């Protein structure tokens, strides 16, 4: 059973096109919660995503075994392979520009704010996010099958085990919430799992950027104050 409509997700995205960041992202969360009350979690942090050669950051608002909703993007641009998944992806561009092309296409397709993109199960695209892009993405299909694609480069190429762990704990948190809503007798268990996963995600948030360059020593990994 699905929770979301691709059209409604697109309509929510259109409500925040043209707004400055980060108000744009907050407006999308508010619009989504108005259409799907009690379903959306706006508390999740922004995390990196490194997959198919493209590096972006993402904020998940909902995830289950069969759907997710998120905002993703990059302010500096990136490019890569979309992957070939069991899942269909509906994207709406909020800001910036992205270029796609598929097998047998000899000109790029250019997508700008308000434009929609669809990549279906078994399809793949070459992607270039030009000088930066932000977009809403809704996915429907067997989401766990895409997890190896989402964390393989983080582990084996970038050695960014922290981001890989955050991805898994964040997804576990949201999936536990979705199971608890669908199966009320399991809610005490899923609530406990959700809290545990959320606590782990929060603990894994790295220290913020240091404004001053240290002169004679490194900062610690999880140092919160300098």
Rosetta blueprint (number, residue, H / E / L):
1 X L
2 X L
3 X L
4 X L
5 X L
6 X H
7 X H
8 X H
9 X H
10 X H
11 X H
12 X H
13 X H
14 X H
15 X L
16 X L
17 X L
18 X L
19 X L
20 X L
21 X L
22 X L
23 X H
24 X H
25 X H
26 X H
27 X H
28 X H
29 X H
30 X H
31 X H
32 X H
33 X H
34 X H
35 X H
36 X L
37 X L
38 X L
39 X L
40 X L
41 X L
42 X L
43 X L
44 X L
45 X L
46 X L
47 X E
48 X E
49 X E
50 X E
51 X E
52 X L
53 X L
54 X E
55 X E
56 X E
57 X E
58 X E
59 X E
60 X E
61 X E
62 X E
63 X E
64 X L
65 X L
66 X L
67 X E
68 X E
69 X E
70 X E
71 X E
72 X E
73 X E
74 X E
75 X L
76 X L
77 X L
78 X L
79 X E
80 X E
81 X E
82 X L
83 X L
84 X L
85 X L
86 X L
87 X L
88 X E
89 X E
90 X E
91 X E
92 X E
93 X E
94 X E
95 X E
96 X E
97 X E
98 X E
99 X E
100 X E
101 X E
102 X L
103 X L
104 X L
105 X L
106 X L
107 X L
108 X L
109 X E
110 X E
111 X E
112 X E
113 X L
114 X L
115 X L
116 X E
117 X E
118 X E
119 X E
120 X L
121 X L
122 X L
123 X L
124 X L
125 X L
126 X E
127 X E
128 X E
129 X L
130 X L
131 X L
132 X L
133 X E
134 X E
135 X E
136 X E
137 X E
138 X E
139 X E
140 X E
141 X L
142 X L
143 X H
144 X H
145 X H
146 X H
147 X H
148 X H
149 X H
150 X H
151 X H
152 X H
153 X H
154 X H
155 X H
156 X H
157 X L
158 X L
159 X L
160 X L
161 X H
162 X H
163 X H
164 X H
165 X H
166 X H
167 X H
168 X H
169 X H
170 X H
171 X H
172 X H
173 X H
174 X H
175 X H
176 X H
177 X H
178 X H
179 X H
180 X H
181 X H
182 X H
183 X L
184 X H
185 X H
186 X H
187 X H
188 X H
189 X H
190 X H
191 X H
192 X H
193 X H
194 X H
195 X H
196 X H
197 X H
198 X H
199 X H
200 X H
201 X H
202 X H
203 X H
204 X L
205 X L
206 X L
207 X L
208 X L
209 X L
210 X L
211 X L
212 X L
213 X L
214 X L
215 X L
216 X L
217 X L
218 X L
219 X L
220 X L
221 X L
222 X L
223 X L
224 X L
225 X L
226 X L
